[in-house]
Amino acid sequence: MKNRFAVVVILASLLGVTGRETIPNVSQTRPGEAVRAFDFQGIKLGSRSGSLAVFAQVQRVPLLRDGMTVYEISNPSAQVSKALVFFYQDHLRELDLRYFDGPSARTLPGAGGWLGIRDCLDAKYGSPSRFATDAPIVTAQPGLRPEFGKFNGEWIFPRVHRQLNFIAMADNKDGVGVVTISKTSPFATA
């Protein structure tokens, strides 16, 4: 009888220990942590416009969206042809990373093509929350239509107030892929 009681106590204590170790932290998932830590060449969502000083070719563009100030960065890295950054009250709210495959730029194949980018996003952030025509187009890049795209996906992270979108259109001659990361928390008002 004593042995049975001892076995039950040992099993209960083991279950208690392993139970605590196997319960996931529901406050944040690994993909949520990864999207919150998203960093491109030293700038992150929430960065100030002064962080753009690390880039050689930055110019303000007249594009306006929701009262945001927009800058275009040409050739920000060997894998990215162009980046558009959207600031609201001098805090980065949205970042568009654009990959092109055409006569003047070939960063899309250098980044692994649209499949390589999609697979990288899947590996880091999990499966998309929505894809195909169900996912909205959030980029300011003109001419992208999900019904003709190779891929159109959206990853939504409500716990960390982030959203990631990727759309790609490509054929045997040229292509474009755009990764957009956005802060989804409400805009602060003055």
Buried (B, 14 or more C-beta within 10 A) or exposed (E): EEEEEEEEEEEEEEEEEEEEEEEEEEEEBEBBEBBBEBEBEEBBBEBEBEBBEEBEEBEEEEEEEEEBBBBBBBBBBEBBBBBBBBBBEEBBBBBBBBBBBEEEBBBBBBBBBBEBBBEBBBEBBBEBBBBEEEBEBBBBBEEBEBEEBBBBBBBBBEEBBBBBBBBBBBEEEBBBBBBBBBBBEEEEEE
